Amino acid sequence: MAESFIHIERISKSYRTRGQEFLAISEATFDVEEGELVSLVGPSGCGKTTLLKIIAGLHPFDSGELRIGSAAVPFDPSRDIGMVFQQPLLLKWRRVLDNVLLPAEILGLPMAESRARARDLLALVGLKGSEDKYPYELSGGMQQRAAIARALIHDPKLILMDEPFGALDALTREKMNLELLHIWREARKTILFVTHGISEAVFLGTRVIVFTAGPARMADNFQVELPSPRTLDIKTQEAFGQYTRRIYHLLGME
Amino acid sequence: MDSTRQPWNPGTVNRYAAAVISHLLLIVAWQLFVVLGHVPQFVMPTPLATLKSLAVPNYRWFDNSMATAVEIFGGYFLAVVLGVGIALLFSWWRWLEVLVMPLLVSLNMVPKVALGPLFIVWFAYGLGPNILMAFAICFFPIVLTTARGLSEVEPDLLDLVRTLKGSRLQIFTKIQLPGALPYIFSGMKVAAILAVAGAIVGEFLGSDKGLGYLMLQVQVTLDTPAMFMAVILITVIGVVLYGMVLGLERVLVVRDARIR
């Protein structure tokens, strides 16, 4: 079997707060293949965000092994990560196009090309015509679309999303789920998607990894075999319900 | 479209017109109050009598106005440059902030007005002590708001830059400084008002020129119209300074980011 794109083996991480040892991640082990959209789902405090930040290279970890990239798919940690957070975090003083260009500026990429690419990406995320607007002129969902375009501007191989639709209303969220699947198919990226939405995790993921809290533990890791491309119809299918029930069961929510 | 439910939104022209009207109304009310109330001139002169005081050459209105303007603008400019400068140093060297900020907070508690006599001892009568007074009184708000603005950076945004291995200078120029601008301007607006008060207090405490100095001179002769005129000119200088700051803010800060 060929080397996987991301290999995580027995990664553990604990914090000390007020003299108390707090285990954030305990022996997480999983692999991600290139082009997968993997949902990391679990309640608050289960360490899924911490794990995402470890993968992003933002946090050290105590023990275990993390490898990103393979012989077939080389990985440059400074150029191959795109991040999307719960808040869009657009710079208020920059127009949408210039916000999307921020990573390109930081990496010193050629600007003329990046501008053209930013326009294409804004069209991809459905923001054609909003290039010269300021963030305050956009709705929350549109701001998050711009943030997704920003994460794609430097053409990274891996997109890390930390509850990106958690602050949106339910309807916008469903719409953004469909948009994300569309973007994922077009852009052909590997995506790690952290969420506490069980239905969202199943609907989006080619694979779902379930974490439980107290103590933090990786509880399950399964392939989602649902028809592709996914439409909202699949949410009414029996298989979809079985997957979500499986997660509810693991989280002790029946 | 049903416009009756829309909140009333006056246009720019209407806003300016309204501002002019309210100012004119105040002058009319002033005139009526004095005339109908038979208020003696040494208590409150009419607007016209106030204006006429400009004709007294002895009062050297132009020179005195310029002196006060130099004090206000000079002290203010110094405070902005040094205040923003020190806050920038704080953001670069956290230990400096930890060391110096408590001292600044203590010094801010010193009543600046009480230092006036000392300033005169150090710098002798003239513009110097009054520039220093204007500076002392508006320096702290600028340091405090700028430091606050520079420290208000979304941690996730820093993470985003870190995943791209962005440099500290990039974080500073692309995120920290533009993000702090609204705070800097909010401090500068407060400071603009304080600078005027500082310069005039300085002149009251001891000076040989300026509109505050002139007020003390004409107070002795009960030339109330001239005192009124001096107050009006001081206000005009303040309005010019404030207007310049607002204008600069309009150019540099996106509308949504402005702090009112």
Interface residues (C-beta under 8 A of the other chain):
Chain A: K53 A56 G57 L58 P77 S78 R79 I81 M83 F85 Q87 L89 L91 K92 W93 L102 P103 E105 I106 L107 Y134 P135 Y136 H154
Chain B: E154 D156 L157 D159 L160 V161 R162 T163 L164 K165 G166 Q170 K174 I175 P178 G179 L181 V253 V254 R255 D256 A257
